Amino acid sequence: MHLTRRLRLTALGTTVAVLALAGCGGDGAGTSGDGDTKVIRFAFAPDPVWDLMDDAGVIKKWERENNVRIETSTTWDEFTYFAGGHGDIVSMSTQETPVLEAETGIKTVTFGKYNYQRVPLLRRAGDSYETLADIPKGSKICVSGPTSNTAFWTVLAKEMHGLDYRVGGGDFQLVVNDHFVNPTNLLRGDCAAAAVIPEAAVPQLRKGQLEIMYGGKLPFQLYDEFAPKRDGKLHVLGNNFTATEKWFDANQDLAVKFLELWQVGIEMWKKSKATTVTKYPQHFSVESKEDIEFMTEFVNGANDWFVDSPFLESQEWIDSEQAIWEIMKNLNPGNANYLAADAPTPRFVALTPRG
């Protein structure tokens, strides 16, 4: 479920929900001492879908069938992998990809998707704020960082309300704290609203102490209300699978197989949400039986932020997903989420599953 990570782009830092992957440097996946066995170095934050596959033996089976070994380790900083030349695949949001290319000069290819941007704005129960436009200018809003989900709300604020929403300026005072601290900060009145991953506020949401603004919608459910290009599909992604261009061009067949592995895991999640939340409560930040039941119900409908398939659907889908970059170019240049007019346009490639 990837509760936090850090993306360090020179002076730009953020904490976001993430999945981080890393592979060997060079022209392709590395080879081990076992003949021609390819190795993918896989640096991964704790995730329920990965655990489902691992416990069921799916990963080992995939490795045997494809003569690939996945070496796992833990990282919260995918920038280091790319900048240091040691990583092949990472996971990042659509909004972050052009920033990464601009800051590092490394060309990337986004070839898969994993989960949607899901961080909603919360209010205290009884408060009248339904949208950002209802919150008095100058009010404090608790956020997790200057980019990531804040970048989404920056775009929405401008497009839907004509507001300047950013850390260090704009129409509100955005106060940065950890996701798991912000529900308490909101309840005690330290801020008028807070952007918090759902998992971090389960007890407060279950008890009715906090409520989701914008009619209970999550970011990916709101994107279509202001996006300049609409294809009728869900957008925008909080976690994509992104590779260096060098690795992708040399390993496109392996990229397809990699997504096929994740397709199996996603289908396992879709079929066993209640069992997964119960078996891996640590991934959903739930402890009590009541919290487990609440989270299971929350992700059992339209709020499920996992994609149905990790394969990018079509060029039309890609165009709609990338449309957010044009909005970012029209933001205040002082905004951490502003994109210059000549910012890179990263490649997104729609692959096709085998057979």
C-alpha positions in Angstrom: 0.0 0.0 0.0 3.1 2.1 0.1 2.3 4.5 2.8 5.4 6.8 2.5 8.5 7.4 0.4 10.9 10.2 -0.3 11.6 11.5 -3.7 14.7 13.7 -3.6 15.1 15.9 -6.7 17.9 18.2 -5.7 16.2 20.6 -3.3 12.8 19.2 -3.9 11.6 16.6 -1.4 8.3 14.9 -0.8 6.6 12.1 1.2 4.2 10.1 -0.9 2.3 6.7 -1.2 4.7 4.5 -3.2 6.0 1.4 -4.6 9.8 1.6 -5.4 11.5 -0.8 -7.8 15.1 -1.0 -8.8 17.1 -3.1 -11.2 20.7 -3.5 -12.3 22.3 -0.8 -14.4 23.6 -1.4 -17.9 21.9 -2.1 -21.1 19.6 -4.7 -19.7 18.7 -6.7 -16.7 21.8 -8.1 -15.0 22.8 -11.7 -15.2 23.7 -13.8 -12.2 26.2 -16.5 -11.7 23.5 -19.0 -12.7 24.2 -19.0 -16.4 21.8 -16.8 -18.3 19.4 -16.1 -15.5 18.4 -12.4 -15.5 18.3 -10.5 -12.2 16.0 -7.7 -11.4 16.9 -5.8 -8.3 13.6 -5.0 -6.8 13.6 -2.4 -4.0 10.1 -2.5 -2.6 8.1 -0.8 0.1 5.8 -3.2 2.0 2.7 -3.9 -0.2 -0.2 -6.3 0.3 -0.3 -7.4 -3.4 3.3 -8.4 -3.3 2.8 -10.3 -0.1 -0.2 -12.1 -1.6 1.9 -13.2 -4.5 4.9 -14.1 -2.4 2.9 -16.2 0.1 1.0 -18.0 -2.7 4.3 -18.9 -4.5 3.3 -16.8 -7.5 6.6 -14.9 -7.6 8.8 -18.1 -7.5 6.7 -19.7 -10.2 7.1 -16.6 -12.4 10.9 -16.6 -11.8 11.2 -20.2 -12.8 9.1 -19.8 -16.0 10.9 -16.7 -17.1 14.5 -17.5 -16.0 14.5 -14.3 -13.9 15.4 -13.8 -10.3 14.0 -10.8 -8.4 16.3 -9.6 -5.7 14.3 -7.5 -3.2 15.5 -4.8 -0.8 14.0 -1.8 0.8 14.3 1.8 -0.4 12.4 5.0 0.1 14.4 7.0 -2.4 14.0 6.0 -6.1 15.9 9.2 -7.2 19.1 7.7 -5.8 18.6 4.6 -7.9 18.2 6.6 -11.2 20.7 9.3 -10.4 23.3 6.8 -9.2 22.9 4.6 -12.3 21.9 1.6 -10.3 18.1 1.5 -11.0 16.2 0.3 -14.0 12.6 0.5 -12.8 11.0 2.7 -10.2 7.4 3.7 -9.3 6.2 7.3 -9.3 3.2 9.4 -10.0 2.4 10.8 -13.4 3.0 14.3 -12.1 6.5 13.5 -10.8 7.9 12.0 -14.0 8.7 15.2 -15.9 10.1 16.7 -12.8 12.5 13.7 -12.5 13.6 14.1 -16.1 14.1 17.8 -15.7 16.1 17.5 -12.6 18.3 14.5 -13.6 18.4 14.6 -17.4 17.6 10.9 -17.3 15.2 9.8 -20.0 12.4 7.5 -18.8 9.7 5.3 -20.2 6.5 4.7 -18.2 5.1 1.3 -19.3 2.7 0.3 -16.6 0.3 1.5 -13.9 -0.4 0.3 -10.4 -2.7 2.5 -8.3 -4.4 5.8 -8.6 -3.8 9.0 -6.6 -6.0 8.5 -3.6 -5.3 11.2 -1.0 -8.5 13.1 -0.2 -9.1 16.3 1.7 -10.6 15.8 5.1 -12.7 18.1 7.4 -13.9 17.8 10.9 -17.4 16.4 11.2 -19.8 19.3 11.4 -17.6 21.8 9.5 -19.3 23.3 6.5 -16.3 23.1 4.1 -17.2 21.0 1.1 -14.5 22.3 -1.3 -11.4 24.4 -1.1 -13.4 27.4 -2.2 -15.4 27.2 1.1 -12.3 27.5 3.3 -11.3 31.1 4.1 -8.2 32.3 2.4 -5.2 32.3 4.8 -6.4 29.2 6.7 -4.0 26.4 7.6 -4.3 23.1 5.7 -2.3 20.1 6.8 -0.4 18.3 4.0 2.3 15.7 3.7 4.7 17.7 1.5 5.1 20.2 -1.3 4.6 17.8 -4.2 3.0 14.4 -4.7 -0.7 14.6 -3.7 -0.2 18.3 -3.0 0.6 18.6 -6.7 -2.8 17.1 -7.6 -4.7 19.5 -5.2 -2.6 22.4 -6.6 -4.0 21.6 -10.1 -7.5 21.0 -8.9 -7.5 24.3 -6.9 -6.5 26.3 -9.9 -8.8 24.6 -12.5 -11.9 24.3 -10.4 -11.6 27.3 -8.1 -9.0 29.7 -9.4 -7.0 29.3 -6.2 -3.3 29.2 -5.6 -2.6 26.1 -3.4 1.0 25.5 -2.5 3.5 25.1 0.3 5.3 28.4 1.1 2.8 30.8 -0.4 -0.5 31.1 -2.2 -4.0 31.4 -0.8 -3.6 29.1 2.2 -1.0 28.2 4.8 0.0 24.6 4.0 1.6 23.0 7.0 3.7 19.9 6.4 3.5 16.9 8.7 3.3 13.2 8.3 0.1 11.6 7.1 -0.4 9.8 10.4 0.0 12.9 12.4 -2.4 15.1 10.4 -5.7 13.5 11.5 -4.9 14.4 15.1 -3.7 17.9 14.0 -7.0 18.4 12.2 -9.2 17.2 15.1 -7.5 19.5 17.6 -7.9 22.5 15.3 -4.4 23.0 14.1 -5.7 23.2 10.6 -9.0 23.8 8.8 -8.6 20.7 6.5 -6.0 18.1 5.9 -4.9 16.0 2.9 -4.4 12.4 4.3 -4.2 9.0 2.8 -7.4 7.1 3.8 -5.4 4.4 5.7 -4.0 7.0 8.1 -7.4 8.2 9.3 -9.4 4.9 9.5 -10.4 5.2 13.2 -11.4 8.9 12.8 -13.4 8.2 9.6 -15.1 5.1 11.0 -16.2 7.0 14.1 -17.5 9.9 12.1 -15.0 12.4 13.6 -13.6 13.2 10.1 -15.2 13.4 6.7 -14.0 13.4 3.2 -14.7 16.6 1.3 -15.8 16.9 -2.3 -18.7 14.6 -1.8 -16.5 11.8 -0.5 -14.5 11.6 -3.7 -10.8 10.6 -3.9 -8.5 12.5 -6.3 -8.7 9.9 -9.1 -12.5 10.2 -9.0 -12.3 14.0 -9.3 -9.8 14.3 -12.2 -12.4 14.0 -14.9 -14.2 17.0 -13.5 -11.5 19.4 -14.6 -9.1 17.6 -17.0 -8.9 19.2 -20.4 -8.9 15.8 -22.1 -11.5 13.2 -21.2 -11.7 9.6 -22.3 -14.2 8.3 -19.8 -11.5 6.3 -18.0 -10.1 6.7 -14.5 -7.1 9.0 -14.0 -4.6 10.2 -12.4 -2.0 7.7 -11.3 -0.2 7.9 -8.0 2.1 5.0 -8.9 3.2 4.1 -12.4 6.0 1.7 -13.4 8.7 3.8 -14.9 12.0 2.6 -16.3 15.1 4.3 -17.7 14.7 4.6 -21.5 18.0 2.6 -21.8 16.7 -0.3 -19.8 13.2 -0.3 -21.4 14.5 -0.3 -25.0 16.7 -3.2 -24.3 14.1 -5.2 -22.2 10.7 -4.6 -23.6 9.9 -8.3 -23.5 10.8 -8.4 -19.9 8.7 -5.3 -19.2 5.7 -7.1 -20.6 6.4 -10.2 -18.4 6.9 -7.9 -15.4 3.4 -6.4 -15.9 1.9 -9.9 -16.4 3.2 -10.8 -13.0 1.5 -7.8 -11.5 -1.7 -8.6 -13.4 -1.9 -11.8 -11.4 -1.4 -10.0 -8.1 -4.0 -7.4 -8.9 -6.5 -10.0 -9.7 -5.7 -11.8 -6.5 -6.4 -8.5 -4.6 -9.7 -7.9 -6.4 -10.9 -11.4 -5.5 -9.9 -11.3 -1.9 -10.0 -7.8 -0.5 -11.5 -8.7 2.9 -9.1 -11.6 3.4 -6.1 -9.4 2.4 -7.0 -6.6 4.8 -7.5 -9.1 7.6 -4.3 -11.0 6.8 -2.1 -8.0 6.3 -3.5 -5.3 8.6 -0.1 -3.5 8.7 -0.5 -2.4 5.1 -3.8 -0.7 5.9 -2.9 0.7 9.3 -5.8 -1.0 11.0 -5.7 -2.9 14.3 -9.2 -3.4 15.7 -11.9 -5.6 14.2 -14.0 -2.6 13.6 -11.2 -0.8 11.7 -10.6 -3.9 9.5 -14.3 -4.1 8.6 -14.4 -0.3 7.8 -11.3 -0.5 5.5 -12.6 -3.6 3.8 -15.9 -1.9 3.0 -14.1 1.3 2.0 -12.0 -0.4 -0.7 -14.7 -2.8 -1.8 -16.4 -0.4 -4.1 -15.5 2.7 -6.2 -12.8 3.7 -3.7 -10.5 0.8 -4.7 -7.4 2.7 -5.8 -5.8 -0.3 -7.4 -6.0 -0.5 -11.2 -7.8 -3.4 -13.0 -4.8 -4.0 -15.2 -1.2 -2.6 -15.0 -1.1 -2.3 -18.8 -1.6 1.2 -20.2 -4.9 1.0 -22.1 -4.3 3.0 -25.3 -2.8 6.2 -26.7 -6.1 7.9 -25.9 -5.7 6.9 -22.3 -2.1 8.1 -22.3 -3.1 11.5 -23.7 -5.7 11.9 -21.0 -3.3 10.9 -18.3 -0.6 13.3 -19.5 -3.0 16.2 -19.8 -2.2 17.2 -16.2 1.3 18.3 -17.3 -0.2 21.1 -19.4 -2.1 22.4 -16.4 1.1 22.2 -14.3 2.8 24.5 -16.8 0.2 27.2 -16.2 0.7 27.2 -12.4 2.4 30.0 -10.5 6.2 29.8 -11.3 6.9 29.9 -7.6 5.0 26.7 -7.0 7.0 23.5 -6.4 4.6 21.8 -8.8 5.1 24.3 -11.7 6.4 22.9 -15.0 8.4 25.1 -17.3 7.1 25.5 -20.8 10.0 23.5 -22.1 9.8 20.8 -19.5 10.5 17.2 -20.7 7.6 15.2 -22.1 8.4 11.6 -20.8 7.5 8.6 -22.9 4.5 6.5 -22.0 4.2 3.2 -23.9 1.1 1.0 -24.1 2.4 -2.6 -24.1 0.3 -5.6 -25.1 0.1 -8.8 -22.9 1.4 -12.0 -24.6 -1.5 -14.1 -25.9 
